[in-house]
Amino acid sequence: MAANFTADTLDRRMLNKRELQRRAGLPERDDVPLVAMVSRLDYQKGIDIAGHVLHLLMNQFDGEAQAVILGSGDPSYEGMLRHLASYHREKMTLFTGYNAEIAQCIYAGCDLFLMPSLFEPCGLGQMIAMRYGAVPVVRGIGGLADTVKDRVNGFSFYGYNADEFWNKLREALYLYRNDKDAWRTMQRNGLTGDYSWQTSAHSYQQLYQWAISRVRGW
């Protein structure tokens, strides 16, 4: 990571984006949105619908963009992403395997972090991304629905299909390009959010108290 930053010094985050672009062999451009994934390449993680969305993104169906993917898993998904990255060498890079240093660089430098999971009991990537100032675009399921609030600290879509995913990503890209103040607010909301077990435990306690009250007729 090239630079540390806080919710009050988010301008310094651009140094990390440039570092990520250098490591990925992509042109160092501040004006182009950089989309990323750090994921196991498995059907659970929504890689099949992500492939189609990345194809549309790299072919500029919504303007210029860059993409960096880190992951390994199903050989068919690796092959799909490798083929896409080889065809768009100036815009997309695939890192296979897992590398903690590259992962941190991605979290700290990307603009948008994608998690279109088919199912996700908890999910850590979205919380790590938000803590590093990236804005997540996720499928609102399981732990992703618990932590990412649409248009508050990220973007959520609900149907498991490429069309809904693509439309939500386009919505995020529009905000990134056209409303910097709103974008910065979303980054700060993600950075300062409380995703600890203490908050979850308090919510469960409230739920149990409500259930007990219903049963006892209070």
Buried (B, 14 or more C-beta within 10 A) or exposed (E): BBBEBEEEEBEEBBBBBBBBBBBBEBEEEEEBBBBBBBBEBBBEBBBBBBBBBBBBBBEEEBEEBBBBBBBBBBEEBBEBBBEBBEEBEEBBBBBBEEBEEBBBBBBBBBBBBBBBBBBBEEBEBBBBBBBBBBBBBBBBBBBBBBBBBBEEBBBBBEEBBBEBBBEBBBBBBEBBBEEEEEBBEBBBBBBEBEBEEEEBEEEEEEEEEEEEEEEEEE
